[in-house]
Amino acid sequence: MAKSQIIDGGYRWAVASRTLAAVGGGYALTSLLIVAVSLVLPLLGISQAQTVFSMTMASFLLYAAVIMAVFHARTASRAWIGLVIVSIPLGLLVVFLLGRGAE
């Protein structure tokens, strides 16, 4: 086998990590973003039904964009860090808005 055809285990783990980040992390990030926007827009006067419908349609584009961003990252760890950095504020916003609505 030629040297260029040999793929080491590190490369395979990096691809597996990126795939997991794209599928699982991308889904989680997209879900958080959709929930956050769906909770904010009714506060601005847009009907809840219209908000949910619009965000459901937008979720397909957002999920695809997150997947492309994960595979565009220089390394798998940068992709994971990027997902976490964006997800934490969104998660906190969702928790705040859900807690605010429970009162």
N, C-alpha and C positions, 0 to 999 in steps of 0.2 A: 504494500500500500504506500502511495506517495505521502510525503510529509504533509502536504496541503490537504489531504483527505482525512487525516487523523484529527478527530475532535475529542478534546479532553473532557473530563467530567465537570470541570469548572464552567465551561461554556454551556454544557447541558443544564446545569443547575441555574445558571443565569437566565437561560431561556425559559426554564420552568418557573422561576421566580417572577419574571416579567409577565408570563402568561397568567399566573395566579393573581398578580397585581392588576392586570388589565381586566380580567373577568370578575374576580371577587371584589377587589378594591375599587374598580371602576363602577361596579354595580352599587356598592355602598356609598360612594361619593355622589353618584348621580341621584340615588334615592334621597340622601340628605339634602342635596341642593333642591330637588323637586319639592320636598316637604317644607323646607325653609321658605322658598318663594311662594308656595301655596298658602302658607300661614301669614306671610307679609302682605301679599296683594289684596286680600279682603280688608285689611286695615286701611288701605289706600282708597277704598270705595269700589273695587271691582268685585262683581258677584263671585261667590264661592264656586258655583257650578262652572262659570266661564274660566276661572283660574285653574281649577282641577283639569278641565278639558285641555286648555292651552298647555299646561305644564306636562300633561301626559304625552301630547304630541311632541313637545320640545325634548322630552327625555330621550327619545331615540337619537336625536342629533347630539345631545350632550354626552350620552354614553359612548357613541362612536368617537367623539372628540377626545374623551378621556382615554379611551383605548389607544388612539393614535399618539396621544401625549406620553403615555407610558412607554410605548415602543420607540418613541423619539428621544427619550431620556438617554443620557450618555451611559449610565450604568443602571443595573436593577435596583441597587440601593438608593440611588437618586430618585428613581420612580416611586419607590415605597415612601421615601421621605416627603416627596411632593404630595402624594396622596394623603399622608398623615397631617401635613401642615395645612392643607386646605380643609380636611375633614374636621379637625378639632374646633375651629371657630364656627363652622356650620352646625356641628353637633351642639355646641353651647347655645347658639342662637335658637335652635329647635327646642332645646330643653327650656330655655327662658320663655319662648313664646307659648309653649304648651303649659308651662306653669302659670303664666299670666292669664291664659284662657280658663284655667281651672278655678280661679278665684270668683 
